[in-house]
Amino acid sequence: MPSLERARPAMRIDSVWRMVLRLGFRLARTWWYLRRPHHEGALVAIYVGRALLLVKSSYRAE
């Protein structure tokens, strides 16, 4: 079965990528937990004629 033999390396590559992504996500979460980066919020007002669109980020304290 040649198709099964070709699928095994692809399955190994997929499992390696899954492991790398899981480890990377855990490292990123740990870095964020230790550093607690300061976030700056944004408020945007767009006027189109007489219409007004306000966009406000959800992580801003005010």
C-alpha positions as CSV (number, residue, x, y, z in Angstrom):
1,M,0.0,0.0,0.0
2,P,2.0,3.0,-1.2
3,S,-0.6,5.6,0.0
4,L,-0.3,4.4,3.6
5,E,3.5,4.6,3.4
6,R,3.2,8.2,2.1
7,A,0.7,9.1,4.8
8,R,2.9,8.1,7.7
9,P,5.6,10.8,7.2
10,A,2.8,13.4,6.9
11,M,1.3,12.1,10.1
12,R,4.6,12.5,11.9
13,I,5.1,16.0,10.6
14,D,1.6,16.9,11.8
15,S,2.3,15.5,15.2
16,V,5.6,17.4,15.4
17,W,3.8,20.6,14.4
18,R,1.1,20.0,17.0
19,M,3.7,19.5,19.7
20,V,5.6,22.7,18.6
21,L,2.5,24.8,18.6
22,R,1.4,23.5,22.0
23,L,4.8,24.2,23.5
24,G,4.9,27.7,21.9
25,F,1.4,28.5,23.2
26,R,2.5,27.5,26.7
27,L,5.6,29.5,26.5
28,A,3.7,32.6,25.3
29,R,1.2,32.3,28.1
30,T,4.0,31.9,30.7
31,W,5.8,35.0,29.2
32,W,2.6,37.0,29.4
33,Y,1.9,35.9,33.0
34,L,5.4,36.9,34.1
35,R,5.7,40.1,32.1
36,R,2.1,41.4,32.2
37,P,2.6,43.7,29.2
38,H,1.0,47.1,29.4
39,H,-1.9,47.5,27.0
40,E,-2.9,50.8,25.4
41,G,-6.5,51.1,24.3
42,A,-7.9,52.7,21.2
43,L,-11.0,54.7,20.5
44,V,-11.7,55.5,16.8
45,A,-14.3,57.9,15.4
46,I,-15.1,57.8,11.7
47,Y,-17.3,60.4,10.1
48,V,-19.0,59.7,6.8
49,G,-21.2,62.6,5.9
50,R,-23.6,63.0,8.8
51,A,-23.1,59.4,10.0
52,L,-20.7,58.6,12.9
53,L,-19.1,55.2,13.6
54,L,-17.4,54.8,17.0
55,V,-15.1,51.8,17.6
56,K,-13.8,51.1,21.1
57,S,-11.5,48.3,22.2
58,S,-12.8,46.0,24.9
59,Y,-9.7,45.9,27.0
60,R,-9.6,49.6,27.9
61,A,-10.4,50.5,31.5
62,E,-12.2,53.8,30.8
